[in-house]
Amino acid sequence: MRRHLLPTLALLAACRPDPGTGGDEIDGSTDSDSGSSDTTTDDASSTDDASSDTTPADLPPPARPVLESPAEAEDLDPDPNVVHVSLTAAPARYEIDGETVEGWAYNGQIPGPTIRLRRGDTLIVDFHNGLDADTTIHWHGLHVPFAMDGVTWMNAPVGPGQDFVYSFVVDQAGT
């Protein structure tokens, strides 16, 4: 039995301050590969009485990641205020828990590569559609010009085999 995986791509999904930058870095990475959380605490006073009846033996083991953490997109521009990357959308097959999964990938990986930016940077994405269907990139939560937003049925899609250049200034930190 084959399953089809159609991942939602959120290239710029989270914001985590970079030490010494005042929190202006936009970062799509997570701590899922380390299994740690930035919100945990050892302070016993932070637990509420209702949860104190649960012991670690009562909890299921933590889930292992199904997919690897995404690689970081290579910046093709030496200008420190410009992030220029190349993305190709194409079909891909992966094995997850012994089953073949078909999906759409960016640069051959699911999820797609992480793109790191700082507020005020210009993002340029050379996008190639290697799929057999029209597609766009939607920048979930980023303030972008309408023509760059990639909203399905509202913006002109990028046809199969076609290229499009996304270019905009990132005016806020994080999404």
C-alpha positions in Angstrom: 0.0 0.0 0.0 1.3 3.4 -0.9 0.4 6.6 0.8 0.6 10.1 -0.7 2.1 12.9 1.3 1.3 16.5 0.3 3.3 18.5 2.7 2.5 22.1 3.5 5.6 24.2 3.1 6.2 26.9 5.6 9.7 28.1 4.8 9.6 31.0 7.2 7.6 29.5 10.0 9.0 30.7 13.2 11.1 33.4 14.8 13.8 32.7 17.4 16.1 35.5 18.4 19.7 35.1 17.4 22.0 36.1 20.3 23.3 39.7 19.9 20.9 40.6 17.1 17.9 42.0 19.1 15.7 39.2 17.9 15.5 40.3 14.3 16.3 36.9 12.7 13.6 35.0 11.0 14.2 31.3 11.4 12.2 28.4 10.1 14.2 25.9 12.2 13.0 24.0 15.3 14.6 22.2 18.1 12.8 18.9 17.0 16.1 17.2 16.2 17.5 17.7 19.7 14.2 16.8 21.4 14.5 19.9 23.6 12.1 22.7 24.1 12.8 26.3 24.9 9.8 26.4 27.2 10.7 23.7 29.7 11.7 24.5 33.2 13.0 22.6 36.2 11.1 24.9 38.6 8.7 22.6 40.5 6.5 25.6 41.3 5.6 25.9 37.6 3.5 22.7 37.6 -0.1 22.9 38.4 -1.7 20.6 41.0 -3.8 18.8 38.4 -0.8 17.5 36.5 1.2 16.5 39.6 -0.6 13.0 39.7 1.2 12.0 36.4 4.5 10.3 36.8 7.1 9.8 34.0 6.2 6.1 34.0 2.6 6.9 33.0 3.7 8.8 29.9 4.3 7.3 26.5 7.8 7.5 25.1 8.5 10.7 23.0 7.7 10.3 19.4 10.7 10.1 17.1 10.9 12.5 14.2 9.5 11.1 11.0 11.4 13.5 8.7 14.8 15.0 9.2 15.3 18.7 10.0 15.6 20.7 6.8 18.9 21.7 5.5 19.6 25.4 5.2 19.2 27.1 1.8 22.4 28.3 0.3 22.6 32.1 0.0 23.9 32.9 -3.5 24.4 36.7 -2.9 27.5 38.0 -1.0 25.6 41.2 0.0 24.8 40.8 3.7 21.4 42.6 3.2 20.3 40.3 0.4 19.3 36.6 0.7 19.2 35.0 -2.8 18.2 31.3 -3.0 17.2 28.9 -5.6 14.2 26.6 -5.1 12.9 23.8 -7.3 9.5 22.1 -6.6 9.5 18.5 -7.9 8.0 15.1 -7.1 9.9 13.0 -4.6 9.6 9.5 -3.0 10.6 8.8 0.5 10.5 5.8 2.8 8.7 6.5 6.1 8.3 3.6 8.5 9.0 1.1 5.7 6.4 2.5 3.3 7.0 4.4 0.1 5.5 7.9 0.3 5.1 10.2 -2.7 5.2 13.9 -2.2 6.2 17.2 -3.5 9.5 18.5 -2.3 11.6 21.6 -2.5 15.2 21.0 -3.6 14.6 17.3 -3.1 13.7 17.5 0.6 10.6 17.5 2.7 10.2 19.9 4.5 12.0 22.3 2.1 15.2 24.1 3.1 15.2 26.7 5.8 15.7 30.3 4.7 17.2 32.6 7.3 16.6 36.4 7.0 16.8 39.5 9.2 14.2 42.3 9.2 15.1 44.7 6.3 16.7 42.0 4.2 15.7 41.6 0.6 14.7 38.0 -0.3 15.2 36.8 -3.9 14.0 33.3 -4.8 14.7 31.9 -8.2 11.8 29.4 -8.3 11.6 26.6 -10.8 8.4 24.4 -11.1 9.5 20.9 -11.8 6.0 19.5 -11.1 3.4 18.4 -13.6 0.9 20.9 -12.1 0.7 24.7 -11.6 2.1 25.9 -8.2 3.1 28.9 -6.2 4.9 29.6 -3.0 2.9 31.2 -0.2 4.9 32.9 2.5 2.7 32.1 5.5 2.5 35.1 7.8 5.1 37.4 6.0 4.0 40.8 4.9 4.7 40.6 1.1 3.5 42.5 -2.0 0.3 40.9 -3.4 2.1 39.8 -6.6 4.6 37.8 -4.4 2.1 36.2 -2.1 1.3 33.0 -4.0 -2.3 32.7 -2.8 -4.0 29.8 -4.7 -6.6 31.1 -7.2 -5.6 34.7 -6.6 -2.2 35.0 -8.0 -1.0 33.6 -11.4 0.5 30.2 -10.8 3.9 29.1 -12.1 3.2 26.5 -14.8 5.0 23.2 -15.2 8.5 23.7 -16.3 8.3 27.5 -15.8 10.4 29.8 -13.7 9.4 32.8 -11.5 11.5 35.2 -9.4 10.1 36.1 -6.0 11.6 39.3 -4.7 10.6 41.4 -1.7 11.9 43.1 1.4 11.1 41.4 4.7 9.8 44.2 6.9 9.0 42.2 10.1 10.7 39.7 12.3 9.2 36.3 12.5 5.9 34.7 11.6 
